Protein backbone atom coordinates (compact mmCIF):
# COMPACT_ATOMS: atom_id res chain seq x y z
CA UNK A 1 0.00 0.00 0.00
CA UNK A 2 1.55 3.28 -1.10
CA UNK A 3 1.51 6.57 0.74
CA UNK A 4 0.41 9.53 -1.38
CA UNK A 5 3.07 12.17 -1.92
CA UNK A 6 2.01 15.77 -1.44
CA UNK A 7 4.26 18.42 -2.88
CA UNK A 8 4.44 21.90 -1.30
CA UNK A 9 2.82 23.31 -4.45
CA UNK A 10 -0.23 21.10 -3.85
CA UNK A 11 -0.86 22.62 -0.41
CA UNK A 12 -2.80 25.84 0.03
CA UNK A 13 -0.71 28.71 1.44
CA UNK A 14 -2.56 28.63 4.79
CA UNK A 15 -1.54 24.98 5.26
CA UNK A 16 2.17 25.82 5.25
CA UNK A 17 3.82 25.19 8.62
CA UNK A 18 5.43 28.06 10.47
CA UNK A 19 9.23 27.98 10.60
CA UNK A 20 9.23 27.23 14.35
CA UNK A 21 6.93 25.38 16.69
CA UNK A 22 6.97 24.64 20.41
CA UNK A 23 5.78 21.97 22.80
CA UNK A 24 6.55 18.36 23.59
CA UNK A 25 6.14 15.54 21.07
CA UNK A 26 6.22 11.87 22.03
CA UNK A 27 7.93 9.70 19.41
CA UNK A 28 7.46 5.97 20.03
CA UNK A 29 9.32 3.67 17.67
CA UNK A 30 11.52 0.62 18.14
CA UNK A 31 13.58 1.43 15.03
CA UNK A 32 16.48 3.58 16.38
CA UNK A 33 17.26 5.23 13.04
CA UNK A 34 13.65 6.21 12.37
CA UNK A 35 13.21 7.51 15.93
CA UNK A 36 16.41 9.58 15.60
CA UNK A 37 15.37 11.03 12.23
CA UNK A 38 11.91 11.97 13.53
CA UNK A 39 13.44 13.48 16.65
CA UNK A 40 15.89 15.57 14.64
CA UNK A 41 13.22 16.75 12.19
CA UNK A 42 10.79 17.75 14.94
CA UNK A 43 13.56 19.30 17.02
CA UNK A 44 14.75 21.37 14.05
CA UNK A 45 11.42 23.23 13.96
CA UNK A 46 11.37 23.85 17.69
CA UNK A 47 9.64 20.91 19.33
CA UNK A 48 11.04 19.16 22.40
CA UNK A 49 10.96 15.43 21.70
CA UNK A 50 10.72 12.55 24.16
CA UNK A 51 11.60 9.13 22.76
CA UNK A 52 10.25 5.71 23.66
CA UNK A 53 11.74 2.56 22.16
CA UNK A 54 9.01 0.18 23.35
CA UNK A 55 5.33 0.27 24.23
CA UNK A 56 5.80 0.25 28.00
CA UNK A 57 8.15 3.26 27.88
CA UNK A 58 5.72 5.05 25.54
CA UNK A 59 2.88 4.65 28.06
CA UNK A 60 5.09 5.83 30.93
CA UNK A 61 6.26 8.90 28.99
CA UNK A 62 2.69 9.64 27.91
CA UNK A 63 1.51 9.57 31.52
CA UNK A 64 4.41 11.74 32.67
CA UNK A 65 4.03 14.38 29.91
CA UNK A 66 0.32 14.11 29.09
CA UNK A 67 -0.56 17.63 30.27
CA UNK A 68 2.05 19.19 27.97
CA UNK A 69 2.06 16.89 24.92
CA UNK A 70 1.19 18.52 21.62
CA UNK A 71 0.91 15.16 19.84
CA UNK A 72 2.47 11.71 19.55
CA UNK A 73 3.98 9.80 16.64
CA UNK A 74 3.42 6.10 17.33
CA UNK A 75 4.68 2.92 15.73
CA UNK A 76 1.85 0.42 15.26
CA UNK A 77 3.77 -2.65 16.42
CA UNK A 78 6.38 -2.40 19.17
CA UNK A 79 8.00 -4.66 21.76
CA UNK A 80 6.36 -4.73 25.16
CA UNK A 81 2.98 -3.42 24.11
CA UNK A 82 1.37 -2.65 20.74
C-alpha positions in Angstrom: 0.0 0.0 0.0 1.6 3.3 -1.1 1.5 6.6 0.7 0.4 9.5 -1.4 3.1 12.2 -1.9 2.0 15.8 -1.4 4.3 18.4 -2.9 4.4 21.9 -1.3 2.8 23.3 -4.4 -0.2 21.1 -3.8 -0.9 22.6 -0.4 -2.8 25.8 0.0 -0.7 28.7 1.4 -2.6 28.6 4.8 -1.5 25.0 5.3 2.2 25.8 5.3 3.8 25.2 8.6 5.4 28.1 10.5 9.2 28.0 10.6 9.2 27.2 14.3 6.9 25.4 16.7 7.0 24.6 20.4 5.8 22.0 22.8 6.5 18.4 23.6 6.1 15.5 21.1 6.2 11.9 22.0 7.9 9.7 19.4 7.5 6.0 20.0 9.3 3.7 17.7 11.5 0.6 18.1 13.6 1.4 15.0 16.5 3.6 16.4 17.3 5.2 13.0 13.6 6.2 12.4 13.2 7.5 15.9 16.4 9.6 15.6 15.4 11.0 12.2 11.9 12.0 13.5 13.4 13.5 16.6 15.9 15.6 14.6 13.2 16.8 12.2 10.8 17.7 14.9 13.6 19.3 17.0 14.8 21.4 14.0 11.4 23.2 14.0 11.4 23.9 17.7 9.6 20.9 19.3 11.0 19.2 22.4 11.0 15.4 21.7 10.7 12.6 24.2 11.6 9.1 22.8 10.2 5.7 23.7 11.7 2.6 22.2 9.0 0.2 23.3 5.3 0.3 24.2 5.8 0.2 28.0 8.1 3.3 27.9 5.7 5.1 25.5 2.9 4.6 28.1 5.1 5.8 30.9 6.3 8.9 29.0 2.7 9.6 27.9 1.5 9.6 31.5 4.4 11.7 32.7 4.0 14.4 29.9 0.3 14.1 29.1 -0.6 17.6 30.3 2.0 19.2 28.0 2.1 16.9 24.9 1.2 18.5 21.6 0.9 15.2 19.8 2.5 11.7 19.6 4.0 9.8 16.6 3.4 6.1 17.3 4.7 2.9 15.7 1.8 0.4 15.3 3.8 -2.6 16.4 6.4 -2.4 19.2 8.0 -4.7 21.8 6.4 -4.7 25.2 3.0 -3.4 24.1 1.4 -2.6 20.7 
